[in-house]
Amino acid sequence: MRVDKNYSMAPLPRNTVRDALSVAVTVGAYGVAFGAASVAAGFSVLQTCLFSLFTFTGASQFAAIGVVAAGGGAISAIVTATMLGTRNALYGIQMAPILEARGLRRIVASHITIDESTGVALSQKPRGVNAMRVGFWVTGLGVFVFWNAFTLLGALGAKALGNPASWGLDGAVPAVFLGLLWPRLENTFLRVVAATSMVCAMLVTPWLPAGLPIVATALVAVVMGWRER
């Protein structure tokens, strides 16, 4: 894929913005669950908000507070969160030649390189490089704003919220991603990879900590892609 050297995100593709905002709002709203869970695990409201502000990678955040809630120490929580966060570095390698960000823009891009921004950006490939860039920035910045806002709401209202998972937000996020993924399964091989990854995730979920089943499915894709080549 050829990347246009003249970095521009204008004009904004309407369909791309729609896709990006739908993901940003849905995923960001789940920050309520993190805020509530974090306070329930013993973190203060300030600590919870700073965690979302500076770490900003949902699976790693949930994994860290899960370790603490289970009685683990700070080192164990950091190691677990770091292991899950390594996937973002792989996303960065893939997105860097597309975004061609420099200076401060590059720093911001690295902070919002997450599952959602990368997923939406790659799903826009048929619409061109400009759409991929718009998808990345709108999704990444949107999730950042909504995630942090809802983290604060969740932390402040932790005692009154009950179980946030009962609202269905945990189901809404994968549903949105399924909608983005489905059009990209253009041939039998890609459908087989997707189905195999799904089965793999279901098999390892009871045995692996939260977030690691996703990493395992990435390995499935790598192995099957290598065999295909």
C-alpha positions as CSV (number, residue, x, y, z in Angstrom):
1,M,0.0,0.0,0.0
2,R,1.4,3.4,-1.0
3,V,1.4,6.1,1.6
4,D,0.8,9.6,0.6
5,K,3.7,11.8,1.7
6,N,1.5,14.9,2.1
7,Y,0.1,14.3,5.5
8,S,-3.5,15.4,5.5
9,M,-6.8,14.4,7.1
10,A,-9.1,16.7,5.2
11,P,-11.8,16.4,4.1
12,L,-13.2,14.2,6.9
13,P,-14.8,11.0,5.4
14,R,-18.3,11.0,6.9
15,N,-18.6,7.2,7.1
16,T,-15.2,6.9,8.7
17,V,-16.1,9.5,11.3
18,R,-19.3,7.6,12.0
19,D,-17.5,4.3,12.5
20,A,-14.9,5.9,14.7
21,L,-17.3,7.7,16.9
22,S,-19.5,4.6,17.3
23,V,-16.5,2.7,18.7
24,A,-15.2,5.7,20.8
25,V,-18.5,6.2,22.6
26,T,-19.2,2.5,23.2
27,V,-15.7,1.7,24.4
28,G,-15.3,5.0,26.3
29,A,-18.6,4.3,28.2
30,Y,-17.1,1.1,29.6
31,G,-14.7,3.3,31.5
32,V,-17.5,3.4,34.1
33,A,-16.8,-0.2,34.8
34,F,-13.1,0.4,35.3
35,G,-13.7,3.4,37.6
36,A,-16.1,1.4,39.8
37,A,-13.9,-1.7,39.8
38,S,-10.8,0.3,40.6
39,V,-12.3,2.0,43.6
40,A,-13.7,-1.3,44.8
41,A,-10.2,-2.7,44.6
42,G,-9.0,-0.1,47.0
43,F,-7.7,2.7,44.7
44,S,-8.7,6.3,45.4
45,V,-10.7,8.3,42.9
46,L,-7.5,10.4,42.1
47,Q,-5.4,7.2,41.6
48,T,-8.1,5.7,39.4
49,C,-8.3,8.8,37.2
50,L,-4.5,9.1,36.9
51,F,-4.3,5.5,36.0
52,S,-6.7,6.0,33.0
53,L,-5.1,9.3,32.0
54,F,-1.5,8.0,31.9
55,T,-1.8,4.3,31.2
56,F,-4.8,4.4,28.9
57,T,-5.0,0.8,27.8
58,G,-8.1,-0.9,29.1
59,A,-7.1,-4.6,29.3
60,S,-3.9,-3.7,31.1
61,Q,-5.8,-1.5,33.5
62,F,-8.3,-4.1,34.3
63,A,-5.6,-6.8,34.7
64,A,-3.6,-4.6,37.1
65,I,-6.6,-3.9,39.4
66,G,-7.6,-7.5,39.2
67,V,-4.2,-8.5,40.6
68,V,-4.4,-6.0,43.4
69,A,-8.0,-7.0,44.2
70,A,-6.8,-10.6,44.4
71,G,-4.2,-9.7,47.0
72,G,-1.2,-9.4,44.6
73,G,1.6,-6.8,45.0
74,A,2.4,-3.8,43.0
75,I,5.2,-5.6,41.1
76,S,2.9,-8.4,40.0
77,A,0.3,-5.9,38.9
78,I,2.8,-3.9,36.8
79,V,4.3,-7.0,35.2
80,T,0.9,-8.3,34.2
81,A,-0.2,-5.0,32.8
82,T,3.1,-4.6,30.9
83,M,2.7,-8.0,29.3
84,L,-0.7,-7.1,28.0
85,G,0.5,-3.7,26.9
86,T,3.2,-5.1,24.6
87,R,0.6,-5.6,21.9
88,N,0.3,-1.9,21.5
89,A,4.0,-1.8,20.4
90,L,3.1,-4.2,17.6
91,Y,0.2,-1.9,16.6
92,G,2.7,1.0,16.6
93,I,4.9,-0.8,14.1
94,Q,2.0,-1.3,11.8
95,M,0.5,2.2,12.1
96,A,3.7,4.3,12.0
97,P,4.2,4.2,8.2
98,I,0.5,5.0,7.7
99,L,0.3,7.9,10.1
100,E,3.8,9.4,9.4
101,A,3.4,11.5,12.5
102,R,6.3,13.7,13.6
103,G,7.2,15.7,16.8
104,L,4.3,16.2,19.3
105,R,1.9,14.5,17.0
106,R,4.0,11.4,17.2
107,I,3.9,11.4,21.0
108,V,0.2,11.8,21.0
109,A,-0.2,9.0,18.4
110,S,1.8,6.6,20.5
111,H,-0.4,7.3,23.5
112,I,-3.6,6.6,21.7
113,T,-2.3,3.5,19.7
114,I,-4.7,1.0,21.2
115,D,-6.9,-1.9,20.0
116,E,-9.7,0.4,19.0
117,S,-7.8,3.1,17.1
118,T,-5.8,0.5,15.2
119,G,-8.8,-1.7,14.4
120,V,-10.9,1.2,13.0
121,A,-7.9,2.5,11.0
122,L,-7.2,-0.8,9.4
123,S,-10.9,-1.4,8.7
124,Q,-10.8,1.8,6.6
125,K,-8.2,0.5,4.1
126,P,-10.7,0.2,1.2
127,R,-11.5,3.9,1.6
128,G,-7.8,5.0,1.3
129,V,-5.0,6.2,3.5
130,N,-6.7,9.5,4.5
131,A,-9.6,7.5,5.8
132,M,-7.3,5.3,7.8
133,R,-5.6,8.3,9.4
134,V,-9.0,9.9,10.2
135,G,-10.2,6.6,11.7
136,F,-7.2,6.3,13.9
137,W,-7.2,9.9,15.2
138,V,-11.0,10.2,15.7
139,T,-11.2,6.8,17.4
140,G,-8.1,7.2,19.6
141,L,-8.9,10.7,20.8
142,G,-12.5,9.9,21.2
143,V,-11.9,6.9,23.3
144,F,-9.4,8.8,25.4
145,V,-11.9,11.6,26.1
146,F,-14.8,9.3,26.8
147,W,-12.8,6.7,28.7
148,N,-11.4,9.2,31.1
149,A,-14.7,11.0,31.6
150,F,-16.5,7.8,32.3
151,T,-13.7,6.6,34.6
152,L,-14.3,9.6,36.8
153,L,-18.1,9.0,36.8
154,G,-17.6,5.3,37.7
155,A,-15.1,6.1,40.4
156,L,-17.4,8.7,42.0
157,G,-20.5,6.6,41.9
158,A,-18.9,3.2,42.5
159,K,-21.1,2.4,45.5
160,A,-24.3,3.3,43.7
161,L,-23.6,1.6,40.4
162,G,-23.9,-2.0,41.4
163,N,-22.4,-4.3,38.7
164,P,-21.7,-2.3,35.6
165,A,-21.4,-5.5,33.5
166,S,-25.2,-6.0,34.0
167,W,-25.8,-2.9,31.8
168,G,-24.5,-4.9,28.8
169,L,-21.6,-2.7,28.0
170,D,-19.2,-5.7,28.1
171,G,-21.2,-7.2,25.3
172,A,-21.6,-4.0,23.3
173,V,-17.8,-3.6,22.8
174,P,-17.2,-6.9,21.1
175,A,-20.4,-6.4,19.0
176,V,-19.1,-3.2,17.6
177,F,-15.8,-4.9,16.7
178,L,-17.6,-7.7,15.1
179,G,-19.4,-5.2,12.9
180,L,-16.0,-3.7,11.8
181,L,-14.3,-7.1,11.3
182,W,-17.0,-8.8,9.3
183,P,-16.6,-6.8,6.0
184,R,-12.8,-7.5,6.1
185,L,-13.3,-11.3,5.9
186,E,-13.1,-11.3,2.1
187,N,-12.1,-14.8,1.4
188,T,-12.2,-18.3,2.8
189,F,-8.7,-18.2,4.4
190,L,-9.5,-15.1,6.4
191,R,-12.8,-16.6,7.6
192,V,-10.9,-19.7,8.7
193,V,-8.4,-17.6,10.6
194,A,-11.2,-15.7,12.3
195,A,-13.1,-18.9,13.3
196,T,-9.9,-20.6,14.5
197,S,-9.0,-17.5,16.6
198,M,-12.4,-17.4,18.1
199,V,-12.3,-21.1,19.1
200,C,-8.8,-20.6,20.5
201,A,-10.0,-17.6,22.6
202,M,-12.9,-19.7,24.0
203,L,-10.6,-22.6,24.9
204,V,-7.9,-20.6,26.7
205,T,-10.2,-18.0,28.5
206,P,-10.8,-20.2,31.5
207,W,-7.1,-20.7,32.0
208,L,-5.5,-17.3,31.2
209,P,-5.8,-14.0,32.9
210,A,-8.0,-11.3,31.4
211,G,-6.6,-9.9,28.2
212,L,-4.2,-12.7,27.4
213,P,-6.7,-14.7,25.3
214,I,-6.6,-11.8,22.8
215,V,-2.8,-12.1,22.6
216,A,-3.2,-15.9,22.1
217,T,-5.5,-15.3,19.1
218,A,-2.8,-13.0,17.6
219,L,-0.4,-15.9,17.7
220,V,-2.9,-18.0,15.9
221,A,-3.2,-15.4,13.1
222,V,0.6,-15.2,12.9
223,V,1.1,-19.0,12.6
224,M,-1.7,-19.4,10.0
225,G,-0.4,-16.5,8.0
226,W,3.1,-17.9,8.0
227,R,1.9,-21.3,6.8
228,E,-0.2,-19.6,4.1
229,R,2.9,-17.8,2.8
